[in-house]
C-alpha cells in the first residue's frame, strides 16, 4: 500500500509540473504561431542584413546575422498585434513567390508591387506602402538636370530584374539603351556607381536609401512634370503576399494595416532610412 501511495504521489507531482510548464510559459505567443516571413535582406531601406540586433533587428533563420528595415518593422507590428513569433527567412528575389506558394514561408514582405501578374500566383494583403517611381544618376552627370523621362532618351540604363522598374518603366523611355537587368538592388546601384550605366530606375524609398549610401547620386523625380512614367495604382501599391486561399492570415494582416495611413507608412520608412547602415 505504501508503494502504491508513493507511486500515485509521484505521478500526481509529475502531472502538476507538466501542466504548469504547458500553461505557465508566457514566452510563447497565445496562439503558438511562428510567422515565417521571407525577404532578400539586401534591399535597403526595405530590408537589409547586419551583424547584431541593434535598432530592433531580428535574427535571420539559419544564420548568425540579423535583419532590419521597413519590412522587418512591418512584420514585427503584425506579429505583436497577433501574439505571434517572427522568423525571418532570407531568399533571393526570384525565390520569394515560389516559397510562399509552396508553403516554405507564410508570407513575403519584401517591397513587392501588387501587380496583376503576381496576384495570379499569390494573394496580397495591404498595401503597406505607396511608392512613386524615380530614377537615379550621378550628381555630376549631364542627366542631373533632367526634367522628364524624355531627357533620358538614348542613354544607358538598367534596374532590378522582375520588377516594374525594369519590365514596365525603362521601356517607356525613347531609344533607351536598356542593359541587362540585375539580380538585386545593390547590383543595380553598383552598375551606376561604376559607370556601366548612366541611370537606373527604382522607387522613391530605394532611391532615398541609395543616396544615403552613395552621396554622389541624385534622385530624378519627375512627378507633376507631365513627362513622367505611366504606372497603374497596382504597380505603385506595395503589398504582402500570402499563399492563395489563406484568408485567415490575409485577414489578420489586413486588420493590422487597415488603421495605418499613408503618413504612418512614410514616417516608418523615414525611421528605416534613418537607421540604415551606410554600407547598404
TAVEN-V193880 format. One record per residue. RES is the residue in one letter. D_LAST is the distance of its C-alpha to the last C-alpha in whole Angstrom. Layout:
RES/D_LAST
RES/D_LAST
This chain:
X/73
X/71
X/68
X/68
X/67
X/65
X/63
X/63
X/61
X/59
X/58
X/57
X/55
X/53
X/53
X/52
X/49
X/48
X/48
X/46
X/43
X/43
X/43
X/42
X/39
X/37
X/33
X/34
X/33
X/36
X/36
X/34
X/32
X/28
X/26
X/24
X/21
X/19
X/15
X/13
X/10
X/8
X/8
X/6
X/8
X/11
X/10
X/7
X/9
X/10
X/13
X/15
X/16
X/15
X/15
X/17
X/15
X/17
X/18
X/17
X/20
X/21
X/19
X/18
X/15
X/14
X/12
X/12
X/11
X/14
X/15
X/16
X/17
X/20
X/20
X/21
X/24
X/25
X/26
X/27
X/30
X/31
X/31
X/29
X/27
X/23
X/22
X/19
X/19
X/16
X/17
X/16
X/17
X/20
X/21
X/21
X/24
X/26
X/25
X/26
X/29
X/30
X/30
X/27
X/25
X/27
X/24
X/21
X/19
X/16
X/16
X/19
X/22
X/25
X/27
X/30
X/30
X/27
X/30
X/32
X/30
X/29
X/30
X/28
X/28
X/26
X/25
X/22
X/21
X/22
X/20
X/21
X/20
X/19
X/18
X/16
X/17
X/17
X/19
X/22
X/22
X/26
X/24
X/23
X/26
X/26
X/28
X/28
X/27
X/30
X/29
X/26
X/29
X/30
X/26
X/24
X/21
X/19
X/17
X/16
X/19
X/21
X/20
X/22
X/20
X/21
X/24
X/26
X/24
X/24
X/28
X/29
X/28
X/32
X/32
X/28
X/27
X/25
X/23
X/22
X/20
X/16
X/16
X/12
X/10
X/8
X/11
X/12
X/10
X/11
X/15
X/15
X/13
X/16
X/19
X/19
X/20
X/21
X/19
X/17
X/18
X/16
X/16
X/16
X/13
X/11
X/12
X/12
X/8
X/8
X/10
X/9
X/6
X/9
X/12
X/14
X/14
X/17
X/17
X/20
X/22
X/25
X/26
X/30
X/31
X/33
X/31
X/28
X/27
X/29
X/28
X/29
X/28
X/28
X/25
X/23
X/24
X/21
X/23
X/23
X/25
X/27
X/30
X/33
X/36
X/34
X/35
X/35
X/31
X/31
X/33
X/32
X/28
X/30
X/32
X/29
X/27
X/31
X/31
X/27
X/28
X/25
X/25
X/24
X/21
X/20
X/20
X/18
X/15
X/16
X/15
X/12
X/11
X/12
X/11
X/7
X/6
X/5
X/4
X/0
